[in-house]
Amino acid sequence: MQNDEKKIWDGLHEECGVFGIYDLDGNDVASSVYYGLFALQHRGQESCGIAVSDTNGPKGQVDSCKGMGLVNEVFNGENLGKLHGDIAIGHVRYSTAGASSAQNIQPLVLNYVKGTLALAHNGNLVNAPELRKELEYTGAIFQTTIDSEVIAYHIARERLNTPDVESAVKNAMQKIKGAYSLIVMSPRKLIGARDPFGFRPLCIGKRDNSYILASETCALDAVSAEYVRDVEPGEIVTISKDGIQSDKSLCTGKHAACIFEHIYFSRPDSYFDGVSIYESRIKAGEILAEEYPVEADIVVGVPESGNVAAMGFAKASGIPYGTAFIKNSYVGRTFIKPKQSVRESAVKIKLNVLREVVRGKRVVMVDDSIVRGTTSERIVRMLKQAGASEVHVRISSPPFLYPCYFGTDVPSCDQLIAHNRSVDEICQMIGADSLGFLDGTRLNELMNGSYGYCDACFSGKYPVEPPEEDIRGDYER
C-alpha cells in the first residue's frame, strides 16, 4: 500500500506470522504449512511463502514458493504439490519495516559455505541499521530491505565458527536487539527462538510424530496439533531427528510481551503465554463498563477485534449486546482504493450499518483503538446517519501516545490523535456523545497479572532503548 491509500484505513495493522513443522516420520508437510498460514492470515495479508526441505534427500536443497497476496491467492494444488519434504517453514507478512515488495517476501533462503539456511521472522530489530552497515562494510550484498536478512546473515556468519546451527543462532541473538520470534530451517533441523523480552509470541505443538512451531495456538488447531507450551523469552528450541531440545541460557526473566497481542493482534481463540485472548478481551470490556458506565440501549463491537470486548461490556453493564455492523470479508489486499474524490466511501465498502438495529437507540460502540481518529469519526457518523440517537465510544486500550519500534504499526507522535489532545477534544473530533479509554494501570488484569508486558505505545516506557533514527522505512506513518 502507498501512504495515501493507507490513510483510508485508520486502524493498526498486524505484523507477521510464522509457522514451521518437522515430521520425524518423513511425511510431506507443505500442506500443513499452508493450513497453518491460513490460520495466521490475520497477522499479515501482503505476502506469504513456504520453504521446504527433505531431510533424507540431497543436503541443502530447499524448494520454495512465495508471492504477493493472500495465502489462497499465492498457493494452489499445483504449486503445493511440487513442495516435497518433511521439514518446512512458512510466513505471512505485513510490512512494518522495509517496503512492500516481492524482494522482501519471506521465508528467506540463503546458500552459504555451510549449506542452506531458511528463516522466517516476526518482529522488528532496533539496531538493524548499525548491523546492516557493519555487514555491508565487510562485503555483504543485501537482496532485501528487511531486518530479517540482517538476522540471517549474522546466523550464517556465526555458523562458520560454531559446531552447529543452534549455537550460531545463540551467538547471533547476543548481537541483535529488539523484537524477534524466529523459525530457522537448516537441512536437518528446525529451530525456534524468541527474543529475551518475548515481545512476539511463539508456541510449540505436537501432532503424532511431528513437532510444530507457530506464532499462535490457533495455527496448531488448524492442523489438529496439540499445544505443548510457549517458547520462553530468550529460549532456543531445536527440533531434530533426536526430538526436541531446549537452551534457556539467554533467558533473563524480564518479560515484556506486547500487550496489543491481547487487545488486537491475536485471534480470540488463541492463547498467548498461557493466557486466553478471548478472556483478555472480555476483561477489557468489563473494565470499560465499570469505569465508564452509561445509560444506553445496545452495545455493539466494531468488527472483528471490538466484538469480544463489546461482549464483556454488555455482560458487566447489563445492556444487551447486538450486531450493528456487516463486514465485507472480501475487502483485502487487492481491493481498489477509491480516488480522493470518493474516499469517503471506503469505510462504507468495508463496513455497513444495520439500520434496524440502531435506529432510535442509544448505542455503545466498542473498538480496540483509535489511531488517527479518521475511521472512528466515519463510523460514528455512519451510526448516527443510520438513526442512532446517541453514540458512546469505548476503547479497549489506552490512548496511543508514542510510536512502536517492535513490530506494531503505531505511527509517529504527530500522526496520533491522542498526542497533545485531551479525551474531551478527541470525543468532539470523532463526533461521539462520550468517550472512554481503558485505564493503562489496569492492563495487567488482561493477563491475570501472570507476566510482564510492553505498553510503550501508551506509556513511553520502552523495554529496549528505541533507535535514534526511525527504522520503519517506507512504513513510517
Secondary structure, DSSP 4 states (H G I P E B T S, - for coil): --HHHHTT--S----EEEEEEEETT----HHHHHHHHHHTGGG--SEEEEEEE-TTSSTT-EEEEEEES-HHHH--HHHHHT---SEEEEEEE--SSS-SSGGG-SSEEEEETTEEEEEEEES-BSSHHHHHHHHHTTT---S-SSHHHHHHHHHHHHHTTSSSHHHHHHHHHTT--B--EEEEEETTEEEEEE-TT--S--EEEEETTEEEEESSHHHHHHTTPEEEEEPPTT-EEEEETTEEEEE-TT--S---EETHIIIIIS-TT-EETTEEHHHHHHHHHHHHHHHS----SEEEE-TTTHHHHHHHHHHHH-PPB---EEE-TT-STT--PPPGGGTTHHHHHHEEE-HHHHTT-EEEEEES--SSSHHHHHHHHHHHHTT-SEEEEEESSPPP-S---SS-----GGG-TTTT--HHHHHHHHT-SEEEE--GGGGGGGGTT-S-EE-HHHH---SSPPPSS---GGG--
